[in-house]
Amino acid sequence: MNTSSYESPFCTRYASKEMQYIFSADKKFSTWRKLWVALARAEHNLGLPVTSEQVKELEANVDNIDYTVAAEREKIVRHDVMAHVFTYGQVCPNAAGIIHLGATSCYVGDNTDVIIMRDGLRLIRRKLINVLANLKNFALTYAELPCLAYTHLQPAQLTTVGKRASLWMNELYSDFEELEFRINSLALLGSKGTTGTQASFMELFENDDEKVTELERQIAAEMDFLKVVPVSGQTYSRKVDYNVLSALSGIAQSAMKFANDLRILQNFKEMEEPFETHQIGSSAMPYKRNPMRSERICALSRYVCVDVLNAAFTAGTQWFERTLDDSANKRIAVAEGFLGVDAILNIMLNVTAGLVVYPKVIRKRVMAELPFMASENIMMDAVKRGGDRQALHERIREHAMAAGKRVKEEGLDNDLIERIASDPMFGISADEIGEILVPEKYTGRSAQQVREYINEYINPLLDANKDILGETAQINV
């Protein structure tokens, strides 16, 4: 650890090494060189004075990057791309004169950014699918376990633990669909030139429109893209960054929803995130089991959601064909959006693989509220016995208010059932009411909905991605 200067917590505490590499200097500058190779190869193929030997020399030195030379050169020329053109030329002396031929800085800068975002999105996709796989297993395990459902954070009716997990899954599944759309929509900037008109390439190819178009197609193919942006200024539209970060924000929103629900359930003692044998919940209170992983998900999610504003403002403040007030902002905002979601999904993988459920606590809390929820069923049963519906409704309301007062003001148990059983207006015994108070009778189609949802949406996704399932994440801090 470097203790003498600032280091990003994303690197020291949160994000995976895999995602950190995607946004590393090695990845960035080696991709620049791969783009210069692709440009040179396409120019050679299309008849410009670029030899196959020059292309081979460039190709052989893609990873031979002398960062000291690049840094020293940038101090002199104050231009990162030209500093790296120079540095590349030092190890490719025969090809030095044709590196970057006809291109502008955004040829390497913007195309690399798109490639890096695609790689980052693919990593996010893999982890998101594995989180869904964990939640699927959890939802099926607890598909039939009744629990309290809430509106306004007040007990409303019953659902099941598995059904609630299906709500978490469904939000993440919608994020997956958005992620797929963004990955498939990404297009390379291509070779558009200084203001997007391809004028420099038209000059190089003596106004041969077909060759200029073919140049771009060949570059895209070498970088494994099916398409380039149709029109642009010097840069690809910064709306692309906004749309990508918005997709990442969607994942953060869903993760925050899951984590907040889990934090509340842990307070209820119904469920818990994993808790290690030697984990310390509080420095002052040894008995505490704080939901620190869920809290971290919420914290990082908040950061990612706010981070999208950077891309929004950047997209809206681009003047005409190019300004440079995007560069410093986007190199921070885009990278940290990815690093943030990577960290969130790492924690999600860890938590969803080890969720702890306490069925007896859940049952106890259900039974404390079920008499209120079952009052309509009790009333209907009494009506079938010849009772007056309106009179019975009023009497249950009175008993419910009295029982609620007893619970809230006196701290005693809910005695609504005893009150009803002893009221001759209902003509029903405590045993008969007990037959009505079976939680499983009040969960509707919860279990069926879980299985139907998983069969229709989640299983096809997991079946199509069997080769990437089984990923785990170790949380070190």
Summary of the structure (lengths in Angstrom):
residues: 477
radius of gyration: 30.7
end to end distance: 14.7
largest distance: 103.5
contacts: 1525
relative contact order: 0.12
helix: 66%
strand: 4%
